[in-house]
Amino acid sequence: MNNKYFGTDGIRGTVNQGNITGEKFFRFGLAAATYFKNQKKTKQIAVIAKDTRLSGYTLEPALVSGLTSGGLHVFTLGPIPTNGLAMLTKTMKANMGIMITASHNPYYDNGLKLFGPDGLKLSDKIEKKIEKLIDAKSTKQLTNPKLLGRVKRLEDGNDKYIQILKKNFPNNFHLRGTKIVLDCANGASYKSAPQLLKELGAKVISIGVKPNGFNINHKCGSTYPLKIQQAVKKHKAHVGISFDGDADRIIMCDEKSKIIDGDQIIAMLANRWKNKKILKGGVIGTLMSNYGLESFLKKEKIRFYRSKVGDRYVKEKMKKFNFNLGGEQSGHIILGKFATTGDGLMVALEVLFSLRKGKKASQLLNVFNPLPQILENMMVKDKNVIKSLKCKKAIKKANKLMRRNGRLLIRKSGTEPKIRIMGESHNKKLILKCIKIIKRSIK
């Protein structure tokens, strides 16, 4: 189903271009209010949070204006991680929640992630209905002047989120004696993550906690793990933790500065939860999940299924099969026992809880040997280039070369003007050859 505005993870693009303007955000807010307004509820509420991009100051008022014009009262939380917004949407019994973010993208992009009253991201079906409302005549959706919504800023959103996270662990859980390098990507977790770990007694070396509106994800965070590698080595820390701009992704490194991606974290948690008898059903990965993860889970007799790329598709499949663990190599990990969407802070706590008895991160988190995997991204003007005859022939030729020696995955990015080409095989030269064939056809 091709949506007009929504991609694989909400709405996203360059600020003051296309869909990311104040005018469009007013219409998004009005359409969302029209869809989610429930006349049976005594209070009609929307909760809004954001990351630290400068454009948030431009887009948030426009969105609030649309929501209040549609008759919803709005609570704004300021910078808070995406799953914090999802959790508070649910606990506050709001009609909906909206996160203003472009996740791991650079500062000049922004967007929206929408959540229903259950704290879950919206299905394609609901997004399609909202898109029709966006394109409808907005004057019909405007509420009676007496029923306009009010706006209130909640200053304790991060504190409430931290309390929810801590309640999922025993009262005696602490991190005293643990030295942690923490990179918050100058993003939404710059307040909550250091506060949470310090409250638990950890010694925290913080990076990326001085947002200025422009430095979100810039040479820091989960897309630039070199930062935590260097800092762990320098400070002789026990573990490194790195989030992206809205903290729904986590990448880690062990005490030896080796990077730990989402697949390794999932493998460790799956094995641990299985032994503790809290793993439900199995694990949901994606088309990008490393074959090494699949082989490891098979060996451990843990069921594994793949979904489309995107954490909401992971969540949908988890719900379908009644599994409580799933995620992506990029660090989007959903702990169904605790959260409705990817939550870097929650995953970090779960891993740290596993390390509390003096175990080393290198022993715990290097669970399987990954199959060599190479991912290349190509900027394009039109993502439909991969449907061209020339490109189809190249993909067919590359797949023929790769036959039985690995796999290729060529897909359009759901959030950026890019084609993503992934190759996986024990033969690295073969991967590079196949990728080169496909890249040449795209150029």
KEZA-730590 format. One record per residue (C-alpha): residue number from 1; z, y, x. Coordinates in nm, 4 decimals. Layout:
N
baba->NUM, zz->Z, yy->Y, xx->X
...
// end
This chain:
443
baba->1, zz->0.0000, yy->0.0000, xx->0.0000
baba->2, zz->-0.1150, yy->0.3265, xx->0.1638
baba->3, zz->0.1134, yy->0.6169, xx->0.0832
baba->4, zz->0.0030, yy->0.9788, xx->0.0950
baba->5, zz->0.3235, yy->1.1245, xx->0.2402
baba->6, zz->0.5533, yy->0.8365, xx->0.3388
baba->7, zz->0.5038, yy->0.6295, xx->0.6538
baba->8, zz->0.6958, yy->0.3238, xx->0.7760
baba->9, zz->1.0147, yy->0.5296, xx->0.8056
baba->10, zz->1.0053, yy->0.8223, xx->0.5643
baba->11, zz->0.7989, yy->1.1373, xx->0.6122
baba->12, zz->0.7317, yy->1.2653, xx->0.9631
baba->13, zz->0.5067, yy->1.5052, xx->1.1500
baba->14, zz->0.4755, yy->1.8243, xx->1.3526
baba->15, zz->0.6779, yy->2.1212, xx->1.2259
baba->16, zz->0.4859, yy->2.3954, xx->1.0407
baba->17, zz->0.1846, yy->2.1675, xx->1.0085
baba->18, zz->0.0715, yy->1.9327, xx->0.7304
baba->19, zz->0.3691, yy->1.7973, xx->0.5358
baba->20, zz->0.6423, yy->1.9463, xx->0.7547
baba->21, zz->0.6613, yy->2.2996, xx->0.6120
baba->22, zz->0.9188, yy->2.4837, xx->0.4036
baba->23, zz->0.6829, yy->2.4844, xx->0.1052
baba->24, zz->0.6343, yy->2.1054, xx->0.1185
baba->25, zz->1.0072, yy->2.0424, xx->0.1674
baba->26, zz->1.0807, yy->2.2427, xx->-0.1490
baba->27, zz->0.8376, yy->2.0173, xx->-0.3351
baba->28, zz->0.9871, yy->1.7030, xx->-0.1754
baba->29, zz->1.3343, yy->1.8149, xx->-0.2859
baba->30, zz->1.2247, yy->1.8966, xx->-0.6384
baba->31, zz->1.0374, yy->1.5664, xx->-0.6766
baba->32, zz->1.3333, yy->1.3659, xx->-0.5393
baba->33, zz->1.5738, yy->1.5464, xx->-0.7755
baba->34, zz->1.3448, yy->1.4755, xx->-1.0709
baba->35, zz->1.3266, yy->1.1048, xx->-0.9842
baba->36, zz->1.6933, yy->1.0466, xx->-0.8984
baba->37, zz->1.8576, yy->1.2699, xx->-1.1585
baba->38, zz->2.0552, yy->1.0487, xx->-1.3925
baba->39, zz->2.1607, yy->1.2132, xx->-1.7163
baba->40, zz->2.4291, yy->0.9462, xx->-1.7738
baba->41, zz->2.6229, yy->1.0611, xx->-1.4648
baba->42, zz->2.8752, yy->1.3398, xx->-1.5139
baba->43, zz->2.7942, yy->1.4764, xx->-1.1669
baba->44, zz->2.4412, yy->1.4979, xx->-1.0312
baba->45, zz->2.4768, yy->1.4881, xx->-0.6515
baba->46, zz->2.2518, yy->1.4793, xx->-0.3433
baba->47, zz->2.3914, yy->1.4501, xx->0.0101
baba->48, zz->2.1965, yy->1.5955, xx->0.3039
baba->49, zz->2.2454, yy->1.5442, xx->0.6775
baba->50, zz->2.0273, yy->1.6270, xx->0.9757
baba->51, zz->1.9861, yy->1.5854, xx->1.3488
baba->52, zz->1.9920, yy->1.8752, xx->1.5977
baba->53, zz->1.6324, yy->2.0036, xx->1.5930
baba->54, zz->1.5876, yy->2.3795, xx->1.5660
baba->55, zz->1.3499, yy->2.3240, xx->1.2723
baba->56, zz->1.6410, yy->2.1846, xx->1.0694
baba->57, zz->1.7470, yy->2.5437, xx->1.0039
baba->58, zz->1.4052, yy->2.6121, xx->0.8488
baba->59, zz->1.3558, yy->2.2910, xx->0.6539
baba->60, zz->1.7069, yy->2.2269, xx->0.5185
baba->61, zz->1.7241, yy->2.5446, xx->0.3023
baba->62, zz->1.3809, yy->2.4664, xx->0.1538
baba->63, zz->1.4885, yy->2.1111, xx->0.0722
baba->64, zz->1.8178, yy->2.2327, xx->-0.0776
baba->65, zz->1.6280, yy->2.4851, xx->-0.2879
baba->66, zz->1.4068, yy->2.2088, xx->-0.4299
baba->67, zz->1.7017, yy->1.9814, xx->-0.5067
baba->68, zz->1.9090, yy->2.2525, xx->-0.6771
baba->69, zz->1.6036, yy->2.3780, xx->-0.8696
baba->70, zz->1.5727, yy->2.0235, xx->-1.0035
baba->71, zz->1.9378, yy->2.0226, xx->-1.1171
baba->72, zz->2.1191, yy->1.8344, xx->-0.8394
baba->73, zz->2.4367, yy->1.9633, xx->-0.6722
baba->74, zz->2.4005, yy->1.9395, xx->-0.2946
baba->75, zz->2.6554, yy->1.8553, xx->-0.0245
baba->76, zz->2.5346, yy->1.9319, xx->0.3288
baba->77, zz->2.6940, yy->1.7447, xx->0.6191
baba->78, zz->2.5240, yy->1.9011, xx->0.9210
baba->79, zz->2.4449, yy->1.6769, xx->1.2227
baba->80, zz->2.5557, yy->1.3188, xx->1.1562
baba->81, zz->2.3923, yy->0.9794, xx->1.2351
baba->82, zz->2.1512, yy->0.8394, xx->0.9770
baba->83, zz->2.3744, yy->0.5506, xx->0.8718
baba->84, zz->2.6653, yy->0.7927, xx->0.8387
baba->85, zz->2.4570, yy->0.9698, xx->0.5749
baba->86, zz->2.3728, yy->0.6346, xx->0.4091
baba->87, zz->2.7409, yy->0.5306, xx->0.4047
baba->88, zz->2.8601, yy->0.8629, xx->0.2616
baba->89, zz->2.5851, yy->0.8612, xx->-0.0031
baba->90, zz->2.7306, yy->0.5330, xx->-0.1249
baba->91, zz->3.1026, yy->0.6205, xx->-0.0962
baba->92, zz->3.0541, yy->0.9612, xx->-0.2623
baba->93, zz->2.8665, yy->0.7892, xx->-0.5499
baba->94, zz->2.5789, yy->1.0331, xx->-0.5045
baba->95, zz->2.2435, yy->1.0001, xx->-0.6779
baba->96, zz->2.0663, yy->1.0070, xx->-0.3433
baba->97, zz->2.0890, yy->1.0941, xx->0.0271
baba->98, zz->1.8360, yy->1.2642, xx->0.2545
baba->99, zz->1.8353, yy->1.2658, xx->0.6345
baba->100, zz->1.6323, yy->1.5439, xx->0.7965
baba->101, zz->1.5142, yy->1.3865, xx->1.1209
baba->102, zz->1.2195, yy->1.2669, xx->1.3254
baba->103, zz->1.4359, yy->1.0002, xx->1.4906
baba->104, zz->1.3171, yy->0.9311, xx->1.8493
baba->105, zz->1.0302, yy->1.1853, xx->1.8365
baba->106, zz->1.0351, yy->1.5120, xx->2.0388
baba->107, zz->1.1890, yy->1.8361, xx->1.9066
baba->108, zz->0.8622, yy->1.9763, xx->1.7661
baba->109, zz->0.8452, yy->1.6958, xx->1.5072
baba->110, zz->1.0680, yy->1.6565, xx->1.2039
baba->111, zz->1.0784, yy->1.4668, xx->0.8763
baba->112, zz->1.2802, yy->1.2995, xx->0.6037
baba->113, zz->1.4441, yy->0.9631, xx->0.5405
baba->114, zz->1.5421, yy->0.9061, xx->0.1785
baba->115, zz->1.8214, yy->0.6793, xx->0.0538
baba->116, zz->1.9066, yy->0.5622, xx->-0.2943
baba->117, zz->2.2606, yy->0.5568, xx->-0.4453
baba->118, zz->2.3155, yy->0.2124, xx->-0.2864
baba->119, zz->2.2629, yy->0.3586, xx->0.0633
baba->120, zz->1.9345, yy->0.1689, xx->0.1038
baba->121, zz->1.6013, yy->0.3141, xx->0.2130
baba->122, zz->1.3474, yy->0.3417, xx->-0.0647
baba->123, zz->1.0924, yy->0.0719, xx->-0.1429
baba->124, zz->0.7173, yy->0.1391, xx->-0.1313
baba->125, zz->0.7195, yy->0.1313, xx->-0.5122
baba->126, zz->0.9765, yy->0.4105, xx->-0.5457
baba->127, zz->0.8069, yy->0.6151, xx->-0.2724
baba->128, zz->0.4813, yy->0.5902, xx->-0.4672
baba->129, zz->0.6523, yy->0.7252, xx->-0.7811
baba->130, zz->0.8036, yy->1.0165, xx->-0.5868
baba->131, zz->0.4625, yy->1.0942, xx->-0.4347
baba->132, zz->0.3176, yy->1.1322, xx->-0.7859
baba->133, zz->0.5973, yy->1.3773, xx->-0.8691
baba->134, zz->0.5297, yy->1.5737, xx->-0.5483
baba->135, zz->0.1673, yy->1.6216, xx->-0.6524
baba->136, zz->0.2499, yy->1.6962, xx->-1.0181
baba->137, zz->0.2907, yy->2.0521, xx->-1.1503
baba->138, zz->0.6310, yy->2.1489, xx->-1.0147
baba->139, zz->0.7021, yy->2.3995, xx->-1.2946
baba->140, zz->0.7638, yy->2.1104, xx->-1.5353
baba->141, zz->1.0327, yy->1.9713, xx->-1.3045
baba->142, zz->1.2303, yy->2.2977, xx->-1.2775
baba->143, zz->1.5616, yy->2.2778, xx->-1.4603
baba->144, zz->1.7140, yy->2.5180, xx->-1.7135
baba->145, zz->1.8811, yy->2.8172, xx->-1.5365
baba->146, zz->2.2183, yy->2.7053, xx->-1.6749
baba->147, zz->2.1783, yy->2.3644, xx->-1.5100
baba->148, zz->2.0879, yy->2.4762, xx->-1.1562
baba->149, zz->2.2706, yy->2.2866, xx->-0.8825
baba->150, zz->2.5364, yy->2.4289, xx->-0.6508
baba->151, zz->2.5605, yy->2.3846, xx->-0.2730
baba->152, zz->2.8672, yy->2.3034, xx->-0.0629
baba->153, zz->2.9048, yy->2.2324, xx->0.3095
baba->154, zz->3.1323, yy->1.9386, xx->0.4006
baba->155, zz->3.2826, yy->1.9907, xx->0.7463
baba->156, zz->3.4507, yy->1.6489, xx->0.7724
baba->157, zz->3.1442, yy->1.4244, xx->0.7335
baba->158, zz->3.1689, yy->1.2850, xx->1.0881
baba->159, zz->3.5435, yy->1.2189, xx->1.0497
baba->160, zz->3.4825, yy->1.0253, xx->0.7264
baba->161, zz->3.2022, yy->0.8271, xx->0.8902
baba->162, zz->3.4242, yy->0.7369, xx->1.1889
baba->163, zz->3.7009, yy->0.6170, xx->0.9577
baba->164, zz->3.4545, yy->0.3914, xx->0.7701
baba->165, zz->3.3363, yy->0.2413, xx->1.1018
baba->166, zz->3.6893, yy->0.1771, xx->1.2299
baba->167, zz->3.7967, yy->0.0060, xx->0.9068
baba->168, zz->3.5552, yy->-0.2796, xx->0.9843
baba->169, zz->3.7652, yy->-0.3883, xx->1.2820
baba->170, zz->4.1286, yy->-0.5018, xx->1.3251
baba->171, zz->4.3902, yy->-0.2262, xx->1.3547
baba->172, zz->4.4824, yy->-0.3447, xx->1.7051
baba->173, zz->4.1236, yy->-0.3153, xx->1.8370
baba->174, zz->4.1123, yy->-0.0743, xx->2.1304
baba->175, zz->3.8947, yy->0.0044, xx->2.4324
baba->176, zz->4.1653, yy->0.1054, xx->2.6792
baba->177, zz->4.0598, yy->0.0170, xx->3.0335
baba->178, zz->3.6879, yy->0.0230, xx->2.9423
baba->179, zz->3.4625, yy->0.2757, xx->3.1157
baba->180, zz->3.1530, yy->0.3583, xx->2.9111
baba->181, zz->2.8486, yy->0.5719, xx->2.9898
baba->182, zz->2.7301, yy->0.7183, xx->2.6598
baba->183, zz->2.3960, yy->0.8947, xx->2.6024
baba->184, zz->2.3653, yy->1.0650, xx->2.2627
baba->185, zz->2.0099, yy->1.1990, xx->2.3224
baba->186, zz->2.1306, yy->1.5525, xx->2.2364
baba->187, zz->2.0979, yy->1.4297, xx->1.8799
baba->188, zz->2.2890, yy->1.3558, xx->1.5625
baba->189, zz->2.5640, yy->1.1480, xx->1.7265
baba->190, zz->2.6682, yy->1.4081, xx->1.9848
baba->191, zz->2.9983, yy->1.4687, xx->1.8012
baba->192, zz->3.0795, yy->1.1370, xx->1.6339
baba->193, zz->3.0017, yy->0.8870, xx->1.9139
baba->194, zz->3.2217, yy->1.0380, xx->2.1916
baba->195, zz->3.4981, yy->1.1047, xx->1.9375
baba->196, zz->3.4926, yy->0.7458, xx->1.8096
baba->197, zz->3.5026, yy->0.5820, xx->2.1545
baba->198, zz->3.7734, yy->0.8178, xx->2.2840
baba->199, zz->3.9882, yy->0.7548, xx->1.9750
baba->200, zz->3.9688, yy->0.3843, xx->2.0613
baba->201, zz->4.0949, yy->0.4585, xx->2.4125
baba->202, zz->3.7767, yy->0.4251, xx->2.6195
baba->203, zz->3.7039, yy->0.6383, xx->2.9237
baba->204, zz->3.3734, yy->0.8004, xx->2.8265
baba->205, zz->3.1158, yy->0.9585, xx->3.0564
baba->206, zz->2.9011, yy->1.1545, xx->2.8106
baba->207, zz->2.5332, yy->1.2453, xx->2.8511
baba->208, zz->2.3111, yy->1.4232, xx->2.5989
baba->209, zz->2.5931, yy->1.5931, xx->2.4089
baba->210, zz->2.4763, yy->1.9534, xx->2.4489
baba->211, zz->2.1985, yy->2.0021, xx->2.1936
baba->212, zz->2.0117, yy->2.3335, xx->2.1994
baba->213, zz->1.7500, yy->2.2646, xx->1.9315
baba->214, zz->1.4822, yy->2.1690, xx->2.1862
baba->215, zz->1.6322, yy->1.8982, xx->2.4099
baba->216, zz->1.6704, yy->1.6166, xx->2.1545
baba->217, zz->1.5282, yy->1.2937, xx->2.3086
baba->218, zz->1.4043, yy->1.4901, xx->2.6120
baba->219, zz->1.4452, yy->1.2655, xx->2.9183
baba->220, zz->1.7509, yy->1.1125, xx->2.7579
baba->221, zz->1.8499, yy->0.8689, xx->2.4841
baba->222, zz->1.7228, yy->0.5218, xx->2.3978
baba->223, zz->1.3612, yy->0.6068, xx->2.4875
baba->224, zz->1.4704, yy->0.7100, xx->2.8397
baba->225, zz->1.7300, yy->0.4472, xx->2.9453
baba->226, zz->1.6939, yy->0.5389, xx->3.3139
baba->227, zz->1.9666, yy->0.7963, xx->3.2445
baba->228, zz->2.2343, yy->0.5377, xx->3.1576
baba->229, zz->2.1175, yy->0.3051, xx->3.4360
baba->230, zz->2.1752, yy->0.5755, xx->3.6976
baba->231, zz->2.5069, yy->0.6884, xx->3.5473
baba->232, zz->2.6486, yy->0.3340, xx->3.5151
baba->233, zz->2.5720, yy->0.2748, xx->3.8826
baba->234, zz->2.7163, yy->0.6118, xx->3.9884
baba->235, zz->3.0406, yy->0.5853, xx->3.7874
baba->236, zz->3.0786, yy->0.2054, xx->3.8209
baba->237, zz->3.1054, yy->0.1777, xx->3.4428
baba->238, zz->3.1488, yy->-0.1456, xx->3.2482
baba->239, zz->2.8584, yy->-0.0736, xx->3.0133
baba->240, zz->2.6015, yy->0.1922, xx->2.9190
baba->241, zz->2.5151, yy->0.2868, xx->2.5605
baba->242, zz->2.2164, yy->0.4968, xx->2.4598
baba->243, zz->2.1167, yy->0.6217, xx->2.1118
baba->244, zz->1.8076, yy->0.7972, xx->1.9824
baba->245, zz->1.7934, yy->1.1332, xx->1.8010
baba->246, zz->1.9426, yy->1.0129, xx->1.4729
baba->247, zz->2.1456, yy->0.7262, xx->1.6265
baba->248, zz->1.9917, yy->0.4457, xx->1.4234
baba->249, zz->1.8697, yy->0.2843, xx->1.7494
baba->250, zz->2.0712, yy->0.1539, xx->2.0418
baba->251, zz->1.9654, yy->0.0449, xx->2.3907
baba->252, zz->2.2321, yy->-0.0691, xx->2.6378
baba->253, zz->2.2686, yy->-0.1577, xx->3.0037
baba->254, zz->2.5161, yy->-0.3923, xx->3.1697
baba->255, zz->2.7500, yy->-0.3161, xx->3.4616
baba->256, zz->2.4658, yy->-0.4092, xx->3.7004
baba->257, zz->2.2427, yy->-0.1396, xx->3.5421
baba->258, zz->2.0112, yy->-0.3947, xx->3.3800
baba->259, zz->1.8599, yy->-0.2709, xx->3.0524
baba->260, zz->1.9569, yy->-0.4623, xx->2.7376
baba->261, zz->1.7107, yy->-0.4156, xx->2.4502
baba->262, zz->1.7484, yy->-0.4859, xx->2.0802
baba->263, zz->1.6259, yy->-0.8463, xx->2.1076
baba->264, zz->1.8987, yy->-0.9385, xx->2.3590
baba->265, zz->2.1668, yy->-0.7710, xx->2.1458
baba->266, zz->2.0438, yy->-0.9582, xx->1.8366
baba->267, zz->2.0470, yy->-1.2907, xx->2.0261
baba->268, zz->2.4051, yy->-1.2351, xx->2.1417
baba->269, zz->2.5269, yy->-1.1340, xx->1.7959
baba->270, zz->2.3447, yy->-1.4213, xx->1.6240
baba->271, zz->2.5019, yy->-1.6765, xx->1.8581
baba->272, zz->2.8484, yy->-1.5211, xx->1.8316
baba->273, zz->2.8345, yy->-1.4875, xx->1.4526
baba->274, zz->2.7129, yy->-1.8474, xx->1.4241
baba->275, zz->3.0112, yy->-1.9723, xx->1.6298
baba->276, zz->3.2481, yy->-1.7556, xx->1.4248
baba->277, zz->3.0810, yy->-1.8876, xx->1.1068
baba->278, zz->2.9972, yy->-1.5396, xx->0.9807
baba->279, zz->2.6183, yy->-1.5600, xx->1.0284
baba->280, zz->2.4516, yy->-1.5834, xx->0.6896
baba->281, zz->2.1239, yy->-1.7778, xx->0.6772
baba->282, zz->1.9607, yy->-1.6630, xx->0.9992
baba->283, zz->1.7905, yy->-1.3658, xx->1.1638
baba->284, zz->1.5044, yy->-1.1376, xx->1.0650
baba->285, zz->1.2977, yy->-0.9920, xx->1.3499
baba->286, zz->0.9611, yy->-0.8161, xx->1.3442
baba->287, zz->0.6077, yy->-0.8747, xx->1.4703
baba->288, zz->0.7227, yy->-0.7009, xx->1.7911
baba->289, zz->1.0213, yy->-0.9308, xx->1.8558
baba->290, zz->0.9892, yy->-1.1136, xx->2.1874
baba->291, zz->0.8895, yy->-1.4795, xx->2.1707
baba->292, zz->1.1855, yy->-1.5521, xx->2.3987
baba->293, zz->1.4180, yy->-1.4482, xx->2.1156
baba->294, zz->1.2388, yy->-1.6780, xx->1.8722
baba->295, zz->1.2623, yy->-1.9712, xx->2.1184
baba->296, zz->1.6319, yy->-1.9090, xx->2.1842
baba->297, zz->1.7184, yy->-1.8992, xx->1.8122
baba->298, zz->1.5145, yy->-2.2146, xx->1.7527
baba->299, zz->1.7087, yy->-2.3915, xx->2.0300
baba->300, zz->2.0361, yy->-2.2755, xx->1.8701
baba->301, zz->1.9117, yy->-2.4008, xx->1.5303
baba->302, zz->1.9224, yy->-2.0495, xx->1.3822
baba->303, zz->1.6471, yy->-1.9675, xx->1.1348
baba->304, zz->1.4176, yy->-1.6797, xx->1.2349
baba->305, zz->1.1544, yy->-1.4956, xx->1.0311
baba->306, zz->0.9392, yy->-1.1954, xx->1.1202
baba->307, zz->0.8806, yy->-0.8880, xx->0.9041
baba->308, zz->0.6489, yy->-0.5896, xx->0.9385
baba->309, zz->0.7602, yy->-0.3303, xx->1.1949
baba->310, zz->1.0173, yy->-0.0890, xx->1.0512
baba->311, zz->1.3861, yy->-0.1393, xx->0.9799
baba->312, zz->1.3443, yy->-0.1012, xx->0.6033
baba->313, zz->1.1040, yy->-0.3976, xx->0.6051
baba->314, zz->1.3628, yy->-0.5907, xx->0.8050
baba->315, zz->1.6260, yy->-0.5009, xx->0.5449
baba->316, zz->1.3975, yy->-0.6007, xx->0.2558
baba->317, zz->1.3422, yy->-0.9443, xx->0.4115
baba->318, zz->1.7151, yy->-0.9802, xx->0.4871
baba->319, zz->1.7817, yy->-0.9139, xx->0.1198
baba->320, zz->1.5109, yy->-1.1581, xx->0.0112
baba->321, zz->1.6513, yy->-1.4469, xx->0.2190
baba->322, zz->2.0157, yy->-1.3373, xx->0.1938
baba->323, zz->2.0504, yy->-1.3015, xx->0.5721
baba->324, zz->2.3065, yy->-1.0650, xx->0.7247
baba->325, zz->2.1491, yy->-0.9942, xx->1.0653
baba->326, zz->1.8145, yy->-0.8458, xx->1.1583
baba->327, zz->1.6489, yy->-0.5853, xx->1.3733
baba->328, zz->1.3900, yy->-0.4699, xx->1.6194
baba->329, zz->1.3397, yy->-0.4823, xx->1.9936
baba->330, zz->1.3495, yy->-0.0999, xx->1.9950
baba->331, zz->1.7182, yy->-0.1126, xx->1.9011
baba->332, zz->1.7080, yy->-0.0759, xx->1.5227
baba->333, zz->1.9661, yy->-0.3416, xx->1.4351
baba->334, zz->2.1061, yy->-0.3999, xx->1.0867
baba->335, zz->2.4450, yy->-0.5648, xx->1.0565
baba->336, zz->2.4262, yy->-0.6659, xx->0.6922
baba->337, zz->2.7977, yy->-0.7365, xx->0.6885
baba->338, zz->2.8700, yy->-0.3677, xx->0.7550
baba->339, zz->2.5640, yy->-0.1452, xx->0.7046
baba->340, zz->2.2558, yy->-0.0857, xx->0.4879
baba->341, zz->2.0354, yy->0.0466, xx->0.7673
baba->342, zz->2.0181, yy->0.0618, xx->1.1482
baba->343, zz->2.3396, yy->0.2015, xx->1.2972
baba->344, zz->2.3702, yy->0.2449, xx->1.6735
baba->345, zz->2.7427, yy->0.3241, xx->1.6610
baba->346, zz->2.8264, yy->0.0198, xx->1.4489
baba->347, zz->2.6253, yy->-0.2116, xx->1.6759
baba->348, zz->2.7931, yy->-0.0582, xx->1.9823
baba->349, zz->3.1367, yy->-0.1291, xx->1.8334
baba->350, zz->3.0422, yy->-0.4879, xx->1.7499
baba->351, zz->2.9224, yy->-0.5467, xx->2.1085
baba->352, zz->3.2302, yy->-0.3759, xx->2.2582
baba->353, zz->3.4515, yy->-0.5867, xx->2.0326
baba->354, zz->3.2878, yy->-0.8940, xx->2.1880
baba->355, zz->3.3569, yy->-0.7578, xx->2.5389
baba->356, zz->3.7240, yy->-0.6752, xx->2.4772
baba->357, zz->3.8658, yy->-0.9897, xx->2.6411
baba->358, zz->3.7497, yy->-0.9001, xx->2.9905
baba->359, zz->3.3994, yy->-1.0437, xx->2.9584
baba->360, zz->3.1287, yy->-0.8738, xx->3.1626
baba->361, zz->2.8305, yy->-0.7208, xx->2.9840
baba->362, zz->2.5931, yy->-0.9024, xx->3.2238
baba->363, zz->2.7417, yy->-1.2397, xx->3.1175
baba->364, zz->2.7432, yy->-1.1629, xx->2.7467
baba->365, zz->2.4186, yy->-0.9739, xx->2.6892
baba->366, zz->2.1550, yy->-1.1511, xx->2.9009
baba->367, zz->2.1131, yy->-1.4324, xx->2.6520
baba->368, zz->1.7517, yy->-1.5492, xx->2.6974
baba->369, zz->1.4606, yy->-1.5048, xx->2.9377
baba->370, zz->1.2097, yy->-1.2774, xx->2.7660
baba->371, zz->0.8400, yy->-1.3558, xx->2.7754
baba->372, zz->0.6613, yy->-1.0799, xx->2.9735
baba->373, zz->0.5537, yy->-0.8168, xx->2.7222
baba->374, zz->0.3495, yy->-0.5002, xx->2.7752
baba->375, zz->0.3254, yy->-0.2234, xx->2.5164
baba->376, zz->0.0821, yy->0.0663, xx->2.5459
baba->377, zz->0.0457, yy->0.3588, xx->2.3052
baba->378, zz->-0.2786, yy->0.5511, xx->2.2595
baba->379, zz->-0.2913, yy->0.8985, xx->2.1068
baba->380, zz->-0.5750, yy->0.9168, xx->1.8518
baba->381, zz->-0.7133, yy->1.1698, xx->1.6057
baba->382, zz->-0.7768, yy->0.9030, xx->1.3422
baba->383, zz->-0.5627, yy->0.5880, xx->1.3293
baba->384, zz->-0.8323, yy->0.4102, xx->1.1270
baba->385, zz->-1.0334, yy->0.3806, xx->1.4496
baba->386, zz->-0.9000, yy->0.0231, xx->1.4770
baba->387, zz->-1.0996, yy->-0.0623, xx->1.1634
baba->388, zz->-1.4287, yy->0.0352, xx->1.3307
baba->389, zz->-1.6815, yy->-0.2391, xx->1.4111
baba->390, zz->-1.6619, yy->-0.1624, xx->1.7844
baba->391, zz->-1.2835, yy->-0.1951, xx->1.7876
baba->392, zz->-1.2857, yy->-0.5114, xx->1.5731
baba->393, zz->-1.5265, yy->-0.6773, xx->1.8176
baba->394, zz->-1.3046, yy->-0.5796, xx->2.1119
baba->395, zz->-0.9925, yy->-0.7177, xx->1.9409
baba->396, zz->-1.1771, yy->-1.0421, xx->1.8641
baba->397, zz->-1.2887, yy->-1.0703, xx->2.2279
baba->398, zz->-0.9350, yy->-1.0015, xx->2.3576
baba->399, zz->-0.7798, yy->-1.2552, xx->2.1201
baba->400, zz->-1.0313, yy->-1.5155, xx->2.2368
baba->401, zz->-0.9279, yy->-1.4527, xx->2.5994
baba->402, zz->-0.5588, yy->-1.4686, xx->2.5101
baba->403, zz->-0.6006, yy->-1.7895, xx->2.3054
baba->404, zz->-0.3001, yy->-2.0247, xx->2.3451
baba->405, zz->-0.1708, yy->-1.8225, xx->2.6423
baba->406, zz->0.0200, yy->-1.5628, xx->2.4429
baba->407, zz->-0.0360, yy->-1.3165, xx->2.1616
baba->408, zz->-0.1686, yy->-0.9666, xx->2.0933
baba->409, zz->-0.0552, yy->-0.7185, xx->1.8302
baba->410, zz->-0.2615, yy->-0.4073, xx->1.7560
baba->411, zz->-0.1254, yy->-0.1742, xx->1.4896
baba->412, zz->-0.1180, yy->0.1826, xx->1.3699
baba->413, zz->0.2072, yy->0.3697, xx->1.4276
baba->414, zz->0.3720, yy->0.4477, xx->1.0965
baba->415, zz->0.5247, yy->0.7708, xx->1.2261
baba->416, zz->0.2945, yy->0.9149, xx->1.4954
baba->417, zz->-0.0831, yy->0.9607, xx->1.5578
baba->418, zz->-0.0900, yy->0.6572, xx->1.7845
baba->419, zz->-0.2337, yy->0.3073, xx->1.8100
baba->420, zz->0.0176, yy->0.0625, xx->1.9557
baba->421, zz->-0.1174, yy->-0.2310, xx->2.1593
baba->422, zz->0.1236, yy->-0.5086, xx->2.2547
baba->423, zz->0.0467, yy->-0.8130, xx->2.4656
baba->424, zz->0.2800, yy->-1.1035, xx->2.5361
baba->425, zz->0.2157, yy->-1.3830, xx->2.7866
baba->426, zz->0.3422, yy->-1.5472, xx->3.1079
baba->427, zz->0.0142, yy->-1.4208, xx->3.2597
baba->428, zz->0.0607, yy->-1.0441, xx->3.3106
baba->429, zz->-0.2914, yy->-0.9997, xx->3.4502
baba->430, zz->-0.4315, yy->-1.1508, xx->3.1310
baba->431, zz->-0.2240, yy->-0.9115, xx->2.9160
baba->432, zz->-0.3512, yy->-0.6084, xx->3.1093
baba->433, zz->-0.7113, yy->-0.7322, xx->3.0880
baba->434, zz->-0.6901, yy->-0.7766, xx->2.7103
baba->435, zz->-0.5229, yy->-0.4379, xx->2.6596
baba->436, zz->-0.7920, yy->-0.2705, xx->2.8734
baba->437, zz->-1.0684, yy->-0.4220, xx->2.6535
baba->438, zz->-0.9069, yy->-0.2863, xx->2.3380
baba->439, zz->-0.8278, yy->0.0557, xx->2.4869
baba->440, zz->-1.1871, yy->0.0993, xx->2.5983
baba->441, zz->-1.3123, yy->0.0399, xx->2.2428
baba->442, zz->-1.0631, yy->0.2930, xx->2.1010
baba->443, zz->-1.1615, yy->0.5614, xx->2.3545
// end
